[in-house]
Amino acid sequence: MKFVISSLIIAYAFSASAAADDLRSSVLREAAIDAGFVPSSATRQKTNPDLVSLGHLAFESTQLSAGQDIACATCHRDLFGSADGISNAVGIGGDGAGDARVASGGRIVPRNTLPFWGVGGIGYDTFFWDGKVSGHGDDLVSQFGHLALSSDPLVVAAMVPPVEVDEMVGDIGHLTTETVESATVIYDQLVEQLATDPDISDAVLKAFGTPANDVKFENYAKAIAEFIRFNFAVQDTRFHEFVFGKGNLTEDELNGGLIFYGKGRCSMCHNGPYFSDFNFHSIPSPSGSFGKNGFGIDYGRFNVTNDPRDRGKFRTPPLYNVLRTAPYGHSGAYLELSDIILAHSDPLIVLNFQKLSSPQRQDIYQQLRLWVDEPVSQSAYTSKELSQLISFLATFELDAEREVISP
């Protein structure tokens, strides 16, 4: 009789535990959908295969740079989850990958390289850390102003790196400024260079029905945008399968998900199909030794809007493949995912003020004044909760459609 009772108690406990797990799973699924998470198919744009093939070739070609020595694929590598694995990008004059590229002595581009996952998908129309290209159609905003050559923000964004001096131009005669006029000169040169590649010339003819010497640079930008949309489109992750299919999460992943959508308040900013609200927030982060504004300072969104309230604010980064894309933050100041998470809720624990210059400390104080109004400033984690949260973030992993060969 005692054995029967014990068996019944065990069976009841197991049933109650299973029911609790089912309830928690249901809560997490509902929270994700309420926060705008959708099936991966709802994010994907239709793409033209001929444009994708041309864009793939252009993406990997050093003929896309004025000095013919750097390509998109130089800094957006499969090895680093379509980023470059270093804190600040290294442009003209750099060589190799990862830390070797830093040691090569190339020009520092004082922002962390953003990965491409989901870029250009439906609803993804804000680009770069400061949102300097955003909107769509008549609402498009970019440094080209009313002279932008496309109403598609991803096409316009693809036209920016090849005309930025430190990134893909260098000191080549008249190509030393960043204006619409100088960009036009550079674009004409790049078209001539790209036309010398037989494979690219054939792909241009197939995609546009026009000889390579007769197309404009915006044609190449359109093709590169098409390739990015296709190659880095959101595919089903384990979290998609959990929310919309029959997939399961481990205990730690489930707990991490409930923290993400619950006490951690992560989803206040990391929401929607791409885990980003595409808005701008202040998370205290030093800008390293460089900084977009010099002296190790980066004013972020302020550089675009000139609104003092935007100083030190940066776009919420999407989270697909986040475990593969270290370092983190606009300046790559955080080498570990755990550190950037803690910087959201308890920044003083990860900031070393003794290593910062006086201007950098003043910049951090400004960021802290803004940070106190961010929803994550009121969250906190135990070490176990932090580990569970990272386990949950690992369920966002996916792969590209095609391999990218870096020059």
N, C-alpha and C positions, 0 to 999 in steps of 0.2 A: 504493500500500500504506500509506504514511504517513497519507493522508487517511482510509482505512478505519479504521486504528487510532485516530486522533483521534476519529473519529465514534463508535467503540465506547466509548472512554473517556468521551466526553460523555454518551452514552446511559446508561452505567453510573452515572455521577455523578448524572444526572437521576433514574434509577430509585432509587438509594440515598437521594437527597434526598426523593423522594416517599414512600418507605417510612418514612423518619424522621418526616416530617410526619404520616403515618397513625398511627404509633406514638404520637407526642405527642398527637394528637387523641384517640386511644383512652384514653390515660392521663388526659387532662383529663375526658373523659366519665365514666370510672369514678370519678374523684375526686369529681366533682360529685354523682353518685348516692350514693356512699358517705357524703357529707356531708349527705344528706337532701334533695337537690334532686329535685323530682317534676314531672310534667307539670302545666301550669297548671290543667287541668280538675280535678285532685285537690285544689285549694285552694278551689274555688268552692262557696259555699252556694247552695241554691235560694232564690229570692226571689219575693215576691208583687208583681206589677206595680202593683196599686192602692196598696199601701203605698209602693212606690218612688216613684210619682207624688206622693203626699202628702208624703213625706219630701223630695223635690226642692223642692217649694214652700216647706216649712218651713225648709229649709236656706238658702234665698235670702231669707227674710223677716226684716225688721227687727222685726216683731212678736214675734220670739222673744227680744227683750231688753226689760228693764224700762223703759228709756228710749226704746224704739222707734227706736234709732239705730244698731244694729249687728246683723249676722247672721253665721251660720257662714261664709257665702260672703265676708264682708268680709276674713277672714284666711286663708281657704283658697281661693286663686285659681288658675285655670288658668294664668295668666301665670307663676306661680312653682311649677309642678308640684304644685299643691294645698297649698302652704305660702304664706308671705307675703313672702319675699325680704328680710327684715330680721333682725337679730341677735336681738332680743327682740320679742315680740309687743306691739302697741299696742292696748289695748282701748278702754274708754269714753272718748269725747272725741277719738278719732283721726279723721283724715279722709284720703282718698286711698289710694294704694297704694305699696308699696315705701318708698323714702327719704322721699317726700313725707308719708307717714303718720307717720314719726318726727318730722319737722319740725312737724307739726300740733299737737303739745303734748298728745296724749292720754295716758292712764295706761299706764305700762309694766307689762307682765306678764313677770316676769323669767325667762322660759324661751323657748327657740327654738321656733317653731311646727313641729310635726311634720306631714309630709305623710300622705296617707290610703291610699297604694297597698297593697293586700292587706288592709287593716284589716277585721277581722271575718271573714276567711276561715277555713277549717277549720284549727284549731290556733293561730289568732292570737287569744289571749285575755289579753294583758298590755298595758295602755295607759298612756300618759303616760311622761315621762322617768323618773319614780321608781316606776312600777308601782303607783300608788295605787289603780287599779282592775285587778284581775286574778283569775284563776280562773274557775270556772263552777259553776253550781248551788249545792250546799251548801258548796262550797269558795270561793265568791266573796268577795273582800275589797274593801272600798271605804270611803270616809269616811262612808258612810251606815250602816255596821255592819249589824246585824240588821234595820234599817228600810229596806234597799234594796228598791225596788219592782219589781225584776226579777231573775231568775237569769241573765240574759244579760249578760255583761260589757260588750258594746258598747252595749246599751241604757242601762246604768247610766253608762257613760262619757259618753254623749250628754246625760245629765241634769246633768253637772257644770258645763260652761262657763256656762250661763244663770243659775246661782246664785252664781258667783264675782264678788265685788264689783268688782274692777278690770277684769274681762274683759267682762261683759255686764250688770252691775247699776248701779253708780254710787251716788252719794249721793242716794237717793230716799226721804226720810222714814224709815220703819221698816226699809227694805231695806238695812241697813248691816252686817249680820253674816253669818257663814257657818256656820250651824247647820242641823240637820235641820228645826227649827221654822221658821226664817226661809225656808228653801228651800220649804217647803210653801206659805207665803204667796205667795212669788214665783211658784210654779207655777200657783196659782189665777189670779193676775193675767195670766200669759202665756196661759193657756187663753182667758180673756176677750178678750185682744187678738187672738189668732190667729183667733178666731171672727168678727171683724169683716171679715175678708178673704173675699169671696164665692167666689173660686177655691178657697181652702183649705177653706171650709165644704162646698163641693160634693165635694171630694176626701175629706174626713172621712166624709161620708155614704156615699160609694162604697166606701171602705176598711173602715169599721166598721159601716155600716148604722145609724149613730147621729148625731143632730144635733151640730154642733160644740160647742154649749154643754154637752153632756152627757158629753163624753169627759174623761178625765184627762190630765195632762201626760205620763204614761208612755206614752199612746197616741201622742203626737207623737214622743217619744223612740224608740219602737219603729219608727215610720215613718222617722225620720232614720237610724237604724241600718240599716234595710233599704235605703235609698237609698245609703248609704256602701258597704255590702256589694256592691251591684249596680254602682254607678258606678265604683268604684275597684278592682274585682276584678282579680286577676292574669290577664292575657292572655298569649298566646304572644309572647315576646321573641325576639330573634335568638339568645340563648343557649339558650332552650328548643328552638328549631329546630335548633341545633347538637347538643344533647345527645340529643334524642328524635326528630329528623327527619333531613333531608338538608342542613341548612344548614352553611355553612362560616364560619370565622373568618379574618381577615387574620393575617399573621405576627405583628404586634404584639399583636393581641387574643389569639392563642393563647399567646404568651409571657407575656402579662399574666395569663391564666387559670392557667397553671402556677405563676406566682409567688403568685397568690391562694390556691391550694390547696396550695402547696409552701412555699418558703423564707420567704414573707411571713407565713405562719401566719394569714392573714386569716380563713380558714374555721374557725379554732378557736372564734371567736365569731360570725362572719357565716356561718352555715350554715343548713341546712333549706330549706323552700320559699320563705321570705321573706328569706333571707340574714340571719337573726337567731336567736340561741339564746334570746332573750327573758329573758336573765339580766342581771346587773348587774355592771359592771366599772368600774375606775378608769383613765381616760385623762386625764392632766394637762391641765386646761383652766381658765383664769380665768373667773370668772362676770361679768365686766364691771363696770360701775359700780353695778349693782343687786344681784342675787343674791336667791334665795328667802328666805334667812335674814338679809338685811340686811348692810350694810358690804361689799357685793360678794362675799358668801359664799353658797354653796349646798351644803347637806349631802346633797342627793340622796336616795338610797334610805333613809338614816337617818331622814328626816322621816316615813317610813311605818312603819319597823320599830323605831325607837329602839335599834337594835343598833349599837354603836360600830364594828363591823367593816364596816358599810355606809356609813359616812360618805364622801362624795365619789364614790360609785358611781352609775352611771346605766345605764338599759336600753340594750342593743345596738340601734341603729336599723336597720331593714331598709334595703335598698339599691336598691330599684326607683326608677328615674328620679333617681338620686343626683346626676347632673350638672346637673339642673334645680333642685335644692332648696337651693342655697346661701342663707345661710351655714350653717356646720356646727358640731356640738357642742351640748350642752345649753344653752349660753348664746349660741350663735351667734358664738363668739369667733374662729372661723377662716373667713375670707372665701373662701378657695380650697380646692378639694378636695385639692390637693397638700399644703397645710399641715396639714389634719386627718389625712392619712395619715402624714405625718412625725411628728405629735404622738403617734401610737401607738408608733412605734419609737424616736424620738429627740426627745423633747419639749423639751429644753433649746435645741434649734436654732431653735424657733419661738416660744419664750416670751421676752417682754421684761420682765425682772424690775424694771427701773428705773421702769416705768410702773405697777407694782402697789403697792398700799398694804401696810403691814406685816401686817394681818390676811389680805389676799389671798395674800401670800407664804407665810404660815404654812399657809394652806389648800392651796397648791400643794405644800408640803413633805409634808403628810399624803397628798396624792394620789400623790406620787412614791413614798412608802413602800409604798403598795398596788400601784402600777404595776409595781414590780420583780417581782412574782409573776405578772403577766399574761403569757401566752405571747408576745404581740407585742413585749414589751420586749426580746426576744432577736433580733429581726429587723432588717434594715437594707437600704437600697436604693441603687443607683446612680441617677443622674438618668435614664438610659435605662430602667431597670427601673420607675421611678416613672411615666414616660410610658406604658410598656406596660401597667402596671396600670390606669391611668386609661382607656386604650383598651378594656381588657377590661370595666371597669365600665360603659362606654357601651353594651354589648350588653344591658343590663338595662332599656332604655327601653321604655315602653308608653304607651298613651293611654287616657283615660277614655271611658266609654260615651256620656255626654252632656255638653254644654257647661254650665258653671256660670256664671250671670250674677251678678256682684258688685254690690251696691247702691251 
